[in-house]
Amino acid sequence: MTMNFEALAKQGHATVYDSLVASIGPKIREIRKDFIKESFSGFQQPEHRFESVAVIHGIEFINDSRSSNINATWYALESISKPLIWIVGGVESGNDYSIVRHLVRRFAKGIVCLGLDNHRIHEAFDELEKQMVDVITMDEAVKVAYFMGDRDDVVLLSPACASFDLFENFEERGKAFRKAVKNL
């Protein structure tokens, strides 16, 4: 039995890191490699965690709604090496956006700010001279991101913020993203 590392890697670097850590314990306890490989081969990415929703006209839409802090969003941004339209925002909790500036500078074509108060996001990224648009509904966010994108780009919902300004929780936010993508 072979483990398809490429399939695991497509689910984001956080998944790869988690998988590597999860495999150390069984190895220390001398559990057979075949058993470890088998358990990873059936792994399904959890909802709202770097979940590929659809590819529309060559643009991939990824739901990472669970990333409600900047550290989690770093993993998502770090996993993408294609041109990117980033949907970010919500209830701000003192994020230090400087830890993702290099990734945004390198890969982001545009930033869609989803939320009622996006001033800190603008403070962090305005000087990068990326196209930035403020929206207050998920439908708007997805449509704006779609029109910013081109074939082979990625639209990533990885908000780095809590959802409570517009949604009940991250699950509702992720479901709204999925629905908006399906309605394109």
Secondary structure, DSSP 8 states (H G I E B T S, - for coil): ----HHHHHTT-HHHHHHHHHHHHHHHHTT--HHHHHHHHHT----TTSSEEEEEETTEEEEE-TT--SHHHHHHHHHT--S-EEEEE-SB-----GGGTHHHHHHHEEEEEEESS--HHHHHHHGGGT-EEEEESSHHHHHHHHHHH--TT-EEEE--SSBSTTTSSSHHHHHHHHHHHHHT-
